[in-house]
Amino acid sequence: MDAFEAVAEPHRRALLDLLADGERPAGELVASLPGLTQPEGSRHPRILREAGLVEVRPDGQRRIYALRADGLAEIAGWLGRYRGYWAA
């Protein structure tokens, strides 16, 4: 799955919004998605990682997620073409 497919899903965009404020443990990310089962919630951070939008590092028993600037650059580059329309 590429970055564009990954951000097309609202739950994954919500996780990216959380991570924009700083890194978070996997459990906190999953808990931020009410109404989803644990397996459903765990799937979204994994997809973001596989799409290259986030990175994961171990911290004892926890996995800590953070945004990857280079992963988001692909989306930013594509949007750059359309920035002129927003100013108008």
Secondary structure, DSSP 4 states (H G I P E B T S, - for coil): --HHHHHTSHHHHHHHHHHTT--EEHHHHHHTSTTS-HHHHHHHHHHHHHTTSEEEEEETTEEEEEE-HHHHHHHHHHHHTTHHHHH-
